[in-house]
Amino acid sequence: MLWVASKERAQQARSVSRHIQLFSSQSSLSDQARSLLRIIGSQKWRPSLEEQILKTHHPISPLVVDELLTSIHEPKVALRFFLWVRKQPDYVYTQENVHHISKLWSHTKHFDAFLDISDQFRNIGCPMTSSRFTVLLLGYGRAGMVEEAINMLEQMKAYGCTPDLMHYNCVLDALTKADELDASQALYTRMLHAGISPNVVTHTIRLSGLAKADKLEAACTQFDKMVEEGCEPDLQAFTALLDSLCKARQSNRALKLLEVMGEKGFTPDVPVYNVLIQTLCQQGMLSEAGRIFTAMEKAGLQPDSLTLATIVGTHLKGRKLEDAAQMLVHKLQKVGLTDAPTYAAIIYSVCKSGKADEIEDMVIQLQRRSCILTLNMYNMVIETLCRENMVDEAQIVVHAMDKAGVPPSRVTYTILIKALCLSKRTQDAEEVLSLMSAKGCHPDTFCFNTLLSGLCDFGSFASANGLLNRMMHSGCTPNTVTHNTYIKGLCKAGKPFEALEYLERINSLGYAPNNRTFIVLLTALCDQSDFVTALKLFRQITDYGVSPDAICYDLMVRRFSDANRLDEAEELFNEMMEKEFPPRIFMCNSLLSCYCRKQYLAKASALFNLMVKKGCSPNQYTRRRLDAAFRAMKPLPQFMRHDPDDGR
């Protein structure tokens, strides 16, 4: 749906933004700081990451720590790094270190106390109290450092402090937020064995974790248990369970729970109402959705664009379009929601309600009421409809926007062309390309490439050739993607030699292929078992101004090994090692299997040891394959009897 798609895009944008932030000031960083940022920004923080940093960047000076803390804008990541870096022998925080991390966590209560206590805790004989441990556990939980939180809980008795319910709740909350349900259950059991009874906070933490993990029945059981034990559920407990019921499309149970919430004096927030109304509308319970919407307004909650967009089907049902538009716009203006995304959601909802033929009139009604409908808004609706295979409805929206005085752009037409190609309606896609040209919106390379990909996937190479000619005559220069798309299409259709001819033709015109071009061609030749031509082409790659990369070598070694062409596979593998390309597990397994099939067990053993040495950890298949080969001859050799990960 539109709002779901928007949410996904927002999450992706936040993810991209995170990495942009991590590297935002890279140009002014030292080489060590820049390298550390790449490592920290590329993976989750875990012990293996700490080991990697220690191996490559030890020691880290306070100055470099300053650089990193001013560049990492995710508080959790920054705090984990800040706490970890002091594990270096004799490392002492500078005032700048403390200032930077405190600034990131300035919104958090007792954070300065956490830093002070965690620093003192390193000193032997440091006096500790129950409240000090609480501050530490809360801090580690906020940083997502669950291992440290558990260790801290276990160390309390050594300092003369017995963990109480608050301490356990801190760690349970940290484990739940880290999606460590099994560890959370184990700690909860341990707490009960210690004679500590849970309270409403404990039950709510556990219920929230189960609901988050989509374990609905377990969450319901936890809720019932909570009530049986005399713990009155709080708003967070009700909200977590209600959200879980809605996600499971258990509308009737959700409505009953909402009724109980009202009896207890609790009112859901807007996001919970959104989920409930959306679920009811999806299940056709429009009258119930309308009732909940009214209750929401009576509770003094201002509906957002998501709520209004979801309920639009209810507004439209049985009403004239003009009246429905007037009602919606009135509600939108009443709560100040007159932004383009809101109107996009309305138009999308009209399409979903089966009234796409009324879109044009709806747009007119909205414009009459001074609603501003933008190009980006229309594109968002069209893209969402296309993603949901509602291409005909998307075309209606394109027509409506054009009539409303908002001409479709290249982006608009490209979205539509891509959707039509994915639906195997390539002829319709070609008509859209002609239409956009007729309207003075000239296709760019990306637009041509989109249609070319669809034609090639459909096997329409005559049309694809015509499109390439049209592209060049229109002054739009084909790029690497264009040529690779056509070559890939020919190879996919089992025509690698036509693809090779095409490569020669465009190369004579000055086109420079890349490694991706050759990977596609080599794969197609190997698929047809034409290993002679494949090897010949591989040796000619440098003639095209390209150096074979690790992926090219990986492909060749694997395919030649699988075909039992051991001499060529070994030669290619040795070249790969000379170029210091890292070996990959699947390639090594293919070569090792070839050795085993030919009973070259000494070579298989040597390859196994090389894998370990190069950091390519053998997996279960590697071990099983070698085990089967050796068992037919003699007991498992010594080199197989230890874990290759232990470094021996």
C-alpha positions, 0 to 999 in steps of 0.5 A: 500500500501507499503508506507502507511503501512510503514507510519502506522508502523512509526506512531505506532513506534513513539507512542511507542517511545513516551512512551518509552521516557516518562519512559526512566529514570524511574529507577532513579525517585522518586516514586511520579515522576514515578507515575505522568509520568504514568498518564501523559503518559497514556492519553491526557491532559485535565481538568480531568487529572489535577483533577486526579493529584491534587487528588493524587499528590498534592502538587508537589515540584520543585524537582519533577517538575525537574524530570518530565521535564527531563523525558518528551520529548514531548515539548507540554506535558512538556509545559502544565505541566510546565504552569499548575503546577504553579497554585499551591498556592505559587509555584515559578519556580526554575532556573532548572525548567525554564532551562529544559523547555527552552531547550525543546523549544530552537528552538522556536522564542520568547519562553523565552519572552513567559515564562517571560510574562506568569509568570508576567501575574499572578501578579495583575497590571502587565502592558500588551500590544497588542504585549505581548498578541500576544506572550502569544497567540502564546505560548498557541497555540504551547502548544495546550492549546486552552482553555487558549488561548480563555480565554486570548483573552477574558481578553484583554479588561480588560487590555485596549487592543482590540483584532486585526486580529493577535490575532484572527489568533493566536487563530484560528490557535490553534483551527484548529490544535486541530481539534476544527472546531466548536469552530473555526467557532464560533470564526471566526463569533465573529471576523466578528461581531467585524468588523475585516476583514479576511486576507490571513492568516485567510482564509488559516487557515480555509481552512487548517482545513477544508481540514484536516477534509476531508470537501472538498467542504467546503474547495473549497468554502473557497478557492473561497471566499478567491479569491472573497475577493481579498486575493491572495492564498499563497502556504500553501492554494494551498497545503492544497486544492490540498492535499484534492482534491487528497485524494478525488480522484478528479484528474482532479480538482487537475490538474487544481489547479496545473496549477493555482499554476504554473501560480501564480508562486508556486511550490508544494513540494515533499509530494504534488507531491507524493500524486498527482502522487499516485492518478493519478496512482491509477486511471489509468492516467499513462501518466498524472502521467509521465507528473507530474513526469517530471515537478517535475524533471524540477522544481529541486525537487529530487523525493524520494523513494515514488515518484519513487515507485509510478511511477514505473508502468508507467516506466514498461508499454510498456518497456522491464524489463531490460530497465525499471530496468536500468532506475529506478536504474539510477534515484535512484542512481542519487538522492542518493536513493539506500536504501533497502526501495526504492527497496522494493517499486519497487518490491511491485509496480511490483506486483501491476502492475500485473507483479508478474511473472517478479519479479525474473527477476527484482531482477536479474536486480537490483542485476546486478546493485549492488543494495543491497536487504536485508532480512528485505526489502523482509519481508517488501514487503511480509508482505505488499502483505499479508496484501492486500490479495496478498498471491500468489504474496507474495509466488512468492517473497519468491521464488525469494528471495531464488533464489537470495541468500537471504534465507527466515527466520522464520519471512518470513515463519511465515508471509506467514503462517499467511496470508494463514490461514487468507485466509482459505488456511490451507493446503497450510499453512501446506505445507509452514511449511513443506517446511521451515523445509525441507530447514533447517529453523526450526519453533519456538513456534510463528510459530507453534502457528500461524498455530495452530490458523489457523487450530483451526479457521477452525475447523481442530482439527485432523490436530491441534492435529497432529501439537501439536505432531509434535511441541513437537517431534521437541523439540519446547515446547508449551507455554500458548499461544499454549494451550489457542489457542487450548482451544479457538478453541474447545470452539469456535466450541461448544466443551467446555467439550473437552476443559475441558478434554484437560485442565485436561490433560495438567495440569497433565503434569505441564502446568499452565493455566492463567485467559485468559484460564478460561475466554474462558472456562467460556464464552463457558459454559455460552453460552451453559447455563451450569451455574452449570458447569461454577460455579463449574469451577470458584470455582476450579480456585484456584486449578490450582494456579490461582486467579480469576481477575476482568474480571473473576468476571465481566463475571460471574456476567454479565452472571448469572444476564442475566440468572436471576440467582440472588442468584449466581450473588449477591454472586459473586458480593459481593465477588468482592467487598470484593476483592476491584475490581472496578465495571464496568458499563456493569456488574452493569447494568446487575445486576441492570436489574436483580433486576428490572425484579424481582422488587427488587427496593430497591436493585436496588437503593442501587446498583445505589448508590454504583456505584456512590460511587465507581466511576462507573458513571451510563450511560443513560441505567442505568437511563432509566432502573431504571426510567422505573421500578420506574415510574410503582410504584411512582415518580422518587426517590430523588437519581435519581434527581441529577447528580451522577457526582457532588459528592453528 
